[in-house]
Amino acid sequence: MSLQNAFLGSLVADAVAMPVHWYYNRQSLDQDYGDFSGYCRPKNSHPDSILWRSKYTPKSPKADILGSQAKYWGKRGIHYHQFLEEGDNTLNLQLAAELYRTTILNGTFDPESWLKRYVEVMLTPGWHKDTYAEEYHRSFFTNYASGKPLLSCGIPDYHIGGLSQIPALLASMEALDQNEPSAQLEAVLSLIRLTHDHEYTLRAATDLTRIYHRLVHGESIRHTLTTLPLPGVSVRLLQKWENMDDREVVGETLSTACYLPESFVAALHFAWKYHDDFSMAVIANAKAGGDNCHRGVVLGSIVAMQTGIPDVWLRKLRMMEKLRCDIQVLPDHKVLKRVI
């Protein structure tokens, strides 16, 4: 199955989870959104929001990544994604889409070129409407404003959000016919080191890429997870959890929080259990709460590679209109095929 499916699956799963992102009280999640089965618009207020205790003071204009959203920080009840629409993607996945386009139009993934584009869009007022920017963004731009070289501005971060751009990168490489597995893995690890240079994130990134490399050749999800050695992942437990309520698995047995490696295992639970039903996978993940957007990147990308994605999700995904890369002629006269 195509890595294009992996990327689109990651976007859909993020958009489904966006309204209920970082709900840790599942009773509140149910009260606010009910038994939803599609994209929803976020509602203010968010009962579990911790923006009231979050602060970010840019050292200079070179670090001002919040712009007009800054006034909402420090206030109670603010939804992290309050201005996004039904079917919209969170900031990290908007960046993933930008990485996808940038890599295709450049004809290759170049870490420094990507960071220049990352800085450019993050400092462009109104480029996105998201209120929340994760810690790694704030730390990166604090370092950037302090005069550190671009390639040295990242931090050792081990949130699962660090994996959010991997499907986009690999899909862009596939579109460019750059399909050699070792080259793809090298590019993935180079990407992770730019912002999340931590052993847990690098390990999860490696394992996720290895999973994709099996699936792209037509292996099933369950066969892949059964036969591919993955540190910290027990097939026996995945089989046991399959017969349990999802909120008991993710919320009581495993944490709903964002920290690796446990959040990666939680994502694989949904990928294992709902291996043959993409819609069930992304909905079940969203309803488990916690960092469901970034878990969604992992499980949505994996399941989409096996099942494809029902058209109803793609028709209402707002990012679709921004993804098409028209035919481009590169300096070496190679012609890129149209993708997505």
C-alpha positions in Angstrom: 0.0 0.0 0.0 1.1 3.5 -0.8 2.8 5.9 1.7 0.4 8.5 0.3 -2.3 6.6 2.2 -0.2 6.7 5.4 0.0 10.5 5.1 -3.6 11.0 4.4 -4.6 8.6 7.2 -2.5 10.7 9.6 -4.3 13.9 8.6 -7.7 12.3 8.9 -7.0 10.9 12.4 -5.7 14.2 13.6 -8.7 16.1 12.4 -11.1 13.6 13.9 -9.4 13.9 17.3 -8.8 17.6 17.2 -12.0 18.8 19.0 -11.4 16.3 21.9 -7.7 16.7 22.0 -6.3 16.5 25.5 -9.5 15.6 27.2 -8.4 13.5 30.1 -11.9 13.3 31.7 -13.8 11.0 29.4 -17.1 11.8 31.0 -16.6 15.5 30.1 -15.6 14.4 26.6 -18.9 12.4 26.2 -20.9 15.3 27.7 -19.5 17.8 25.3 -19.4 15.8 22.1 -21.7 12.8 22.6 -21.3 9.7 20.4 -19.7 11.5 17.4 -18.9 9.6 14.3 -17.2 12.2 12.1 -15.4 15.5 12.2 -16.6 18.1 14.7 -15.9 21.7 15.5 -14.2 22.4 18.8 -16.2 23.9 21.6 -15.1 26.5 24.2 -14.7 25.9 27.0 -12.3 23.0 27.3 -12.7 21.5 30.8 -9.2 20.0 30.9 -7.3 22.9 29.3 -4.1 23.8 31.1 -3.5 26.9 29.0 -4.2 29.0 32.1 -0.9 27.8 33.6 1.1 27.9 30.4 3.3 30.8 29.6 5.5 31.8 26.7 7.3 35.1 26.4 9.3 35.5 23.2 12.8 36.8 23.6 12.4 38.9 20.5 10.3 39.1 17.3 12.3 36.1 16.0 10.6 34.0 18.7 7.1 35.4 18.4 5.3 32.3 17.1 2.0 32.9 19.0 1.1 36.3 17.5 -2.5 37.2 18.1 -3.1 33.9 19.9 -0.8 35.0 22.8 -3.7 36.8 24.6 -5.5 33.5 25.2 -2.6 31.9 27.1 -3.0 32.1 30.9 -6.8 32.0 30.7 -8.9 29.2 32.0 -11.1 27.0 29.8 -9.6 28.0 26.5 -9.7 25.2 23.9 -6.3 24.5 22.5 -7.7 24.5 18.9 -10.6 27.0 19.4 -10.4 28.7 16.0 -10.1 25.5 13.9 -13.1 24.4 11.8 -14.7 21.0 11.4 -12.2 18.8 9.4 -9.2 21.1 10.2 -5.8 19.9 11.2 -3.8 20.9 14.3 -0.6 22.9 14.0 1.8 19.9 13.9 -0.1 18.4 11.0 -0.3 21.7 9.2 3.5 21.7 9.4 3.5 18.1 8.2 1.6 19.2 5.1 4.0 22.0 4.5 6.9 19.6 4.8 5.2 17.3 2.2 4.8 20.2 -0.3 8.2 21.7 0.4 10.1 18.4 -0.1 8.3 17.6 -3.4 8.8 21.1 -4.8 12.5 21.0 -3.8 12.9 17.5 -5.2 14.5 16.2 -2.0 14.5 16.5 1.7 17.2 18.9 3.0 17.1 19.5 6.8 18.4 23.0 6.7 16.1 24.1 3.9 13.1 22.6 5.8 14.1 24.5 9.0 14.2 27.7 7.0 10.7 27.1 5.8 9.6 26.0 9.2 10.8 29.3 10.7 9.3 31.3 7.8 5.8 29.9 8.2 5.8 29.9 12.0 6.7 33.6 12.0 4.1 34.5 9.4 1.1 36.1 11.0 -2.1 34.2 10.3 -0.4 31.3 8.6 -2.4 29.1 10.9 -5.3 29.7 13.4 -4.2 27.2 16.1 -4.0 28.6 19.6 -1.6 26.0 21.1 2.1 25.5 20.1 3.8 22.6 21.8 6.8 23.0 24.0 9.3 21.9 21.3 8.2 24.9 19.1 8.6 27.3 22.0 12.0 25.9 22.9 13.2 25.9 19.2 12.3 29.5 18.7 13.7 30.6 22.0 17.0 29.0 20.9 16.7 30.6 17.5 16.1 34.0 18.9 19.2 33.5 21.2 21.3 33.2 18.1 21.8 29.4 17.9 22.4 27.9 14.4 19.2 26.5 12.9 20.4 23.0 13.1 21.1 23.3 16.8 17.8 24.8 18.0 16.0 21.5 18.8 15.6 19.9 22.2 15.7 16.3 23.5 11.9 15.9 23.5 10.0 12.6 23.8 6.4 13.5 23.2 4.6 11.4 20.6 4.0 14.6 18.6 7.6 14.2 17.5 6.4 11.5 15.1 3.7 13.7 13.4 5.7 14.7 10.3 7.1 11.2 9.5 4.2 10.1 7.2 4.4 13.3 5.3 8.1 13.0 4.8 7.9 9.4 3.6 5.0 10.2 1.3 6.9 13.0 -0.3 9.9 10.8 -0.8 7.7 8.1 -2.4 6.2 10.8 -4.7 9.8 11.6 -5.8 10.5 7.9 -6.3 13.0 7.9 -3.5 12.0 4.6 -2.1 15.2 3.0 -0.9 14.5 1.9 2.7 17.8 2.9 4.3 17.6 6.4 2.7 14.1 6.8 3.9 15.1 5.8 7.5 18.1 8.1 7.4 15.9 11.0 6.3 13.4 10.2 9.1 16.1 10.2 11.8 17.5 13.5 10.4 14.1 15.0 10.7 13.6 13.9 14.2 17.0 15.1 15.4 16.1 18.6 14.2 13.4 19.1 16.9 13.1 16.0 19.1 16.6 14.5 19.6 15.8 12.0 22.3 16.4 8.2 22.3 12.8 7.4 22.9 11.6 9.5 19.9 14.4 8.2 17.7 13.5 4.6 18.7 9.8 5.1 18.0 10.5 6.8 14.7 12.7 3.9 13.6 10.1 1.4 14.6 7.3 3.3 12.8 9.4 3.5 9.6 10.1 -0.2 9.8 6.4 -0.9 10.1 5.7 1.2 7.0 8.4 -0.6 5.1 6.6 -3.9 5.7 3.1 -2.6 5.0 4.2 -0.9 1.7 4.9 -4.3 0.3 1.5 -5.7 1.1 2.1 -7.3 4.5 -0.9 -7.1 6.9 -0.7 -5.1 10.1 -1.1 -8.1 12.4 1.5 -10.1 10.5 3.9 -7.2 10.7 3.4 -6.5 14.4 3.7 -10.3 15.1 6.9 -10.9 13.1 8.8 -7.5 13.4 10.8 -7.3 16.6 9.6 -4.0 18.3 11.2 -3.2 21.7 8.6 -2.8 24.3 5.7 -4.1 22.2 4.1 -7.4 23.2 1.9 -9.2 20.8 0.5 -11.2 23.7 -0.7 -8.0 25.3 -2.1 -6.6 22.1 -4.1 -9.8 21.7 -5.3 -9.5 25.3 -6.2 -5.9 25.0 -8.2 -6.6 21.9 -10.9 -8.0 24.0 -11.0 -5.2 26.5 -12.8 -1.8 26.4 -10.6 0.8 24.7 -10.8 3.2 27.6 -9.7 0.5 30.0 -6.7 -0.2 27.8 -5.8 3.4 27.1 -6.6 5.3 30.3 -6.2 2.6 32.9 -3.7 0.1 31.7 -1.8 2.5 29.5 -1.6 6.2 29.9 -3.5 8.6 27.6 -0.7 11.1 27.9 1.8 12.1 25.2 5.0 10.5 26.5 7.0 7.9 24.6 7.3 5.0 24.6 4.0 4.2 26.2 2.0 6.4 23.9 3.4 4.6 20.9 2.2 1.3 22.4 -1.2 2.8 23.0 -1.4 3.8 19.3 -0.4 0.3 18.2 -3.3 -1.1 20.4 -5.8 0.7 18.2 -3.9 -0.3 15.0 -4.0 -3.9 16.1 -7.6 -4.0 17.2 -9.0 -2.0 14.3 -6.6 -3.3 11.6 -9.4 -3.8 9.1 -11.6 -0.8 9.8 -10.1 2.7 9.4 -13.2 4.6 10.5 -13.5 2.6 13.7 -9.8 3.0 14.4 -9.8 6.8 14.2 -13.1 7.2 16.1 -12.1 4.8 18.9 -8.7 6.6 19.3 -10.4 10.0 19.5 -12.9 8.9 22.1 -10.1 7.6 24.3 -9.0 11.2 24.9 -5.6 12.4 26.0 -3.1 13.0 23.3 -5.3 11.4 20.7 -4.2 13.7 17.8 -0.7 12.4 17.9 -1.6 8.8 18.6 -3.8 9.3 15.6 -0.9 10.0 13.4 0.6 6.6 14.2 -2.5 4.5 14.1 -4.2 6.4 11.2 -1.2 6.1 9.0 -0.7 2.4 9.8 -4.4 1.4 9.3 -4.8 3.5 6.1 -1.9 1.6 4.5 -3.9 -1.7 4.9 -7.5 -0.5 4.3 -7.3 2.7 2.4 -9.5 5.6 3.5 -13.2 6.0 2.9 -14.0 8.9 0.6 -16.3 10.6 3.1 -13.2 11.4 5.3 -11.2 12.8 2.4 -14.1 14.9 1.0 -14.5 16.7 4.3 -10.8 17.0 5.2 -10.0 20.7 4.7 -6.3 20.1 4.1 -7.0 18.2 0.9 -7.4 21.5 -1.1 -3.9 22.5 -0.1 -2.1 19.3 -0.8 -2.0 19.0 -4.6 1.4 19.5 -6.1 1.0 20.3 -9.8 3.6 19.1 -12.3 6.9 20.9 -11.6 10.1 20.9 -13.7 13.2 20.8 -11.5 16.5 22.4 -12.4 17.9 19.1 -13.7 14.8 18.9 -16.0 13.2 16.0 -14.2 9.5 16.2 -14.3 7.5 15.4 -11.1 4.3 13.4 -11.4 1.1 14.8 -10.0 0.4 13.4 -6.6 -2.5 13.3 -4.2 
